[in-house]
Amino acid sequence: MLRVPLAAVAASMLLQPAAQGATPAWDAAVSTAISGQLARYEQALNSADIDRIMSLYARDPVFMPQNGSPAVGREAVRRAYGHVFDSIKLNVRFEVDEIRLLSDEWAYARTRSRGTVTRLGNAVPPGPEANQELFLLRREADGQWRFARYIFSTTNPPAQPD
């Protein structure tokens, strides 16, 4: 009865080092490619360029903003960004904390962003904007790494009551 679990553990221990150590050049290339996509995303967010943002998303994306329902599919993600840019203007910078290759076709990036947000349509001065983000990326048929799933949450301190 213990042979099956023990065999599974032994197999995973044998495969794990091979998977981790076999592709350092590939990992570096993936990290460079994904870092480039994140830099393009930062630029597109700051310029409210929905078309450019959508070029960074996979064919079947899910965008999961804080305090909102997930936007599933390209058209829903496009609409979600439209709503964002109708209400705010961002000026943020991303810091990449971690990029990990999960397989030949999947990777993730963990980032933090910090900057300012301006609420459109009112006279309130820009305020602080800070988030932590997780991107799940898929390498598509054209070789490009694109965002398949994206979720973020604020790291701003809670608002204090007046």
RAMOQUI-V179849 format. One record per pair of residues at least 4 apart in sequence whose ideal C-beta (glycine too) atoms are under 7 Angstrom apart, sorted by sequence separation. I is the first residue (numbers start at 0). J is the second residue. If there is no record, write none. Layout:
i = {I:I}
j = {J:J}
This chain:
i = {1:2:3:4:5:6:7:8:9:10:11:14:15:16:17:22:23:24:25:26:27:28:29:30:31:32:33:34:35:36:37:38:39:40:41:42:48:49:50:56:71:72:73:74:75:76:77:78:79:80:81:82:83:101:138:139:43:70:101:118:63:70:100:101:138:139:62:99:43:61:62:70:98:99:117:136:137:43:70:116:136:61:98:115:116:136:137:97:115:136:39:40:97:115:116:134:135:59:60:95:96:115:135:62:96:114:40:64:95:96:134:39:60:94:113:56:62:93:94:112:132:133:112:36:93:111:132:53:56:92:111:112:131:91:92:130:131:91:92:110:130:91:130:131:53:90:109:129:130:89:90:129:107:108:129:89:107:49:52:107:108:127:87:88:107:87:106:49:87:88:49:86:87:105:86:104:104:49:103:47:91:106:89:47:111:45:44:45:45:44:41:41:41:37:37:34:34:33:30:29:37:33:37:26:33:29:57:57:60:63:65:60:61:62:63:64:65:57:65:56:57:55:56:57:55:33:36:33:32}
j = {5:6:7:8:9:10:11:12:13:14:15:18:19:20:21:26:27:28:29:30:31:32:33:34:35:36:37:38:39:40:41:42:43:44:45:46:52:53:54:60:75:76:77:78:79:80:81:82:83:84:85:86:87:105:142:143:48:75:106:123:69:76:106:107:144:145:69:106:51:69:70:78:106:107:125:144:145:52:79:125:145:71:108:125:126:146:147:108:126:147:51:52:109:127:128:146:147:72:73:108:109:128:148:76:110:128:55:79:110:111:149:55:76:110:129:73:79:110:111:129:149:150:130:55:112:130:151:73:76:112:131:132:151:112:113:151:152:113:114:132:152:114:153:154:77:114:133:153:154:114:115:154:133:134:155:116:134:77:80:135:136:155:116:117:136:117:136:80:118:119:81:118:119:137:119:137:138:84:138:84:128:144:128:88:154:89:89:90:91:91:91:92:93:93:95:95:98:98:98:100:108:106:110:100:108:106:137:139:146:149:151:147:148:149:150:151:152:145:153:145:146:145:146:147:146:136:144:144:144}
